[in-house]
Amino acid sequence: MKVSVIIPVFNRTDFLEAALLSVIDQTIEDWEVIVVDDGSEPGCANEIESLTKIDERIRLVKQENSGVGLARRHGLEVSKGEFIQFLDSDDLLLPEKFALQLAALEKNPNCGIAYGITRLIDSDGTLLKEPYKWTAEVHQQLFPKLLVDRWWNTQTPLYRREICERAGPWINLAMSEDWEFEARIAGMGVELVHVAEVVCATRQHEAIRLTGQKENAGELAARVCLLESLWSNAEKVELTKDSGEMRHFSRWAFFTARRCGHFGLDSLAERSFQVAVNSALRIPNDFRIFKLLTKIVGWRGAARVAVMVEKLRGGKGKAGSETMELSWMSTS
């Protein structure tokens, strides 16, 4: 088996058929699809099962609702392909994706991942943005840009199977489980090869995606886990602290510590602040003052004071606002 495509789905079938057809339309036919039903309700589960019967190369596996990360893990465990393609049920692959990226990997045996240009579309398929994020740029590795943003989408890369297995299993987070998985791959120093063609599409729509963005205790816990993973893996490849990406990352971790403090999540605030300090080339004065404040008025009190001071100074109050120009989000 050449390529295994892993599609997690939970209580959503609106775009699943289109996603499946985008695999069926590939110019290379040696593939399988593993659709992982993550505990959908009976009516939706029946519809998912019906859709998976449109091609004999599509397999359906079911699990109790466990989250998208564990669904992808399950799919990977039962897959047989030499190469791995992750695909969300609302996104699309272009017909030449496998052919182009497999050819690139064949020509570059030292590379573990091939990626290409991604476009953004709406629910009707109308083009909104191309290229999307940084996928038109040539990067040799995921770091250092991964410290600033997740600069591609889940369906953008095609992995050699060994890379996914070496990275270890997907974990269950409230959000950013894909970014965390990629942080571990970045820490392995995996080489990338770029395909200068549009290979896939990310769909922007009003339906709830499998990974939410609402800031709450669960989301903040996931963000701190992501920050810790990014930092620990950046250390493995000895990234310099004297770079715009690292400065941005340190400010992001500091901002997250403040947000955790605001919600009274002291343990998470402490962990995030430690990442901020560890990743800073020199500890900034506002880090020192903030830490001193936590000892006097606690994490929540220090967070409130920091917000008031920033407002008085006319600050934007956002993570790494002074380095946000590095981010694809600043122009998207």
N, C-alpha and C positions, 0 to 999 in steps of 0.2 A: 504494500500500500504506500503510495507516494505522499499524499497530503490528508491529514485528518483535520476537519473543521469542527470546532466545538462551539455550540450555540446554547447558552443558558436562557431559559424563559420562565417567567412566573406571571400567571394571570394576564397575559397580553398576547394577542394573536393578530392585532391590526396589521403589522408589517412582516410577520413571520414568513408568510408565503413568498413575499418579494425577496426576503433574505435567502430563503432556500433556492428560489429560482436563480438568484445571482450566482449561486454555487453550481447549479445544474448547467448554467450557460458558460461555464469555464471552457476554454479551448483545450484544456487538458482534462481527460476523463478519469484518470487514476486517482480517485479521492473517495473519502467517506465523510459523512456528516453525523456527528453525535449531538442530538438535541437532548438537553438535560432539562426535564420538567422539574422545577424546584418547588414541588408541592402545590401546584395550581389547584383551584377549586374545581369540582367535578365537571361543570359545564365547559369551562375553559380547557380543562385537561382533555376532554373528549375531542374538542376542536383541534388541539395541538396534535393529538394522536392521528387524527384524520389527515392533517396537513403533512405529517411525516411519511405518509404512504404514497406520496407522489413520485417517489423514486426509490428503487430497491437499495440504493447505496446510502440511504438515510436510516439511521437507527435512533430509536427513542429509548432513553433510560429515565427512570423516575427516582426521586428522592424526597424525603420529608423536607419541608421548607427550611433551608439552612443558609441562604444567602448566595449571592452571585459568585463570590470567591470559591466557596466549597462546591458549587455547581461546576465551575470550570475545572476544579481539581478532580471531581468525579469523572467528567468527560475525558480529561487527559489520561486518567488511570485505565479507562476501558478502550481508549483509542489505539490504533495500530500503525499510524502513519509515520513515515520517516521525517516528515515536516509537519509543523503544527500551525494552524490558522485559528485564532480566536475571533469570534464574530458575535456581536450583539444582535438580538432578534429584530432590531429596528434599523440596522445599517445594511450596507450593500457592498459587494465586491464587483469590480468591473471584469468583463470577460477574459481579459488578457492577464489578470493579476498573477495567477499561478505560473503561467508560462514565462512571464517577464522576470518574476522574482526567483523562480527556480533556476533560470538561465544565469542570472546574476550570481547566485550562490555557487553554481557549478563552475563558473569562471573564476570565482574567488573562494577557494576552499578554506582559506584562513578566516573567513567571515562566518559568523554564526547566525546573523539576521540580515534579511533583505527588507528594505522598506521603500515605499514610493510616495508619490504625491496624493494627498487626500483632498477631496472637495467637500463642502458643506451644502446640503440641500434641505428643502423644507418637506413637509409631510406629503406634498404632491410631487416631489421630485424636482422642483424648480431650483436651479442653481442659485445659491446665496453667496458663496465665497469660494474662490479657487486661486491659489492653493490655500488650504486651511492649516492654521498653526504654522509650524516651521518645516513642514514636510517637503517643501521644494528645495530646502537647503541640504548641502552635503555635510554630514557629520560622521566622523570616524568612530565615535563611541557615544553612548547615551549621556555620560557626564562630559562637561560640567553643566550643560544646559538643563539637565534633568533636575538640578537643584533649584531652578527658577520656575519651571513649568513642566507639565507633562506635554511635550511638544509634538506628540503624535496621538493617534487614537487607537483603541484596542485592535481594530481590524487592519491597521496600517502595516504592521510587520508580519513577515513570515519567518518562523523560527525553525532552525534545525532542532529536532526532538531532543537531542542531548543537552542543548542549552536549557530547555524547560526543566529537564530532569535534574540537572546540576543546580539550578536555582532553588530547588526545593518546592514544596507544595504551596499553592495559593492559600491565603488565610482569610478568615471572615472578618471584614471590617464594615462599619456603617457606610463608609465611602472610601474611595482612593485605593481599593485593594489592588487594582491594576498598576497604579503608580508604585505601590510598595513592592509588588512582584518585579517590576522593571528596575527598581533600585537595587535589588539583589543581583539582577543580571548586569547592571552597570558596574557593581562592585567586583564582578568577575573579569572586567576589562574586555568584554566581548566586542569584537570588531563588527562594524556595520558596512553594508554595501547599499548604495542608493540607486534607485531606478528612476530616471527622469521622465516618468510617465504618470498620468493619473491612474491609480490602481483601485481606489475604493471611495466610498461616500459615507459621510456621517449625516444622519438625519436629525434635523432640529424640529421638534414637534411639541405639542401641548401635553401629551400624555406623560405620565410619570416614568422616568427612566429607572433602571434597576438600582442605580446609585444616586441617592439624593444629595442635596446640597444644603439642607436646612441646618443652621447652627444650633446645636443642642449638646447635651453631655456626650451622647454617643458619637456625634460628628467630631467633637473636639478630642475625644479619646482616640478616634481613628487618625485625626490629624497629628496628634503627638506621636502615635505609633509610626506614622509615615515619616515624620521629621527624624525620629531616632534611627529608622532604617536608612534613610538617605544619608545621614551623617556617618553612621557606622560603615556603610559601604563606600562612601567617599574616602574615608580613612584607609580602606583596603587598597585603593589605587593611588593613595598619597596625593590627593588633589591639594593644590596650593590654597592657602587661606587668603592670599593677596590677589584676589580676582573679583570682578564685579558680581559674578554669579555667587561666590561665597559670601560676599558682603550682603547681597540680597537675601540669601538663605538665612544668615544669622539674624537679620532684622525680622524676617518672617517668623523665626522661632521665638524671638523676643515678643513680637506682637501676639503670637499664640499663647505665650505664657500669661500675658495681660488678659486675654480673652478668657482663659481658664480661670484666672483669679477673679474676674468679673462674675463668673458663674459659681464661685465658691468651690472650685475644683482644685484644691490646694496641691494635692499630689501630682496631678497632671501639670499644673503651673510650674512646679519645681522641676519636673522632668524636662519640660520644654525650655525653661530658662537655662538649664544646664547645657542643653544642645546649643542654645544661642551663645553662651559663654565659650563652650568648647570650640565652636566653629569660627569665632572671631579672632582676627589676627592680633588685635589689641582690644582689651575690654573697654568699650565706650563709657563715658561718664554717666550717661543716662541709665546704663545697665547697673552701674554701681549704686547710683542713687535709688533706683527702683528696688534693688535687693535690700538696701538699708531700710527703706520704707516698709517692706514686708515684715521686717522684724519689729517694727513699731506699731503698725496698724493692720498687719495681716495682708494676705494676698489680695483680698477683695478691696480693702481700703487703698492699697497701693495702686491697684488698677484704676480706681476712681480718680485718684490724684493725678495719675499719668494722663488720663483722658482730659481732665480739666486743664492741665498744663499745656497739652498739645493744642487744645482749642484756643487758648490764649495766644499761643504762638502762631496760630493760623495753619496748623498742620492738617493733613488730610485724614489722619487717623486710620490709615490702612497699612497693611503689612508691607514693609520695604518700599514705601511710597517714593523715597528718593532714588530707588534703583528700579522702579517698575518699568522704566523704558526698555529694560532688558526683555520684558515679557511679551509674548505674542498677544496676551490679553489686552495690552495697552493700545493695540491697533486693530483688534477684532470687533 
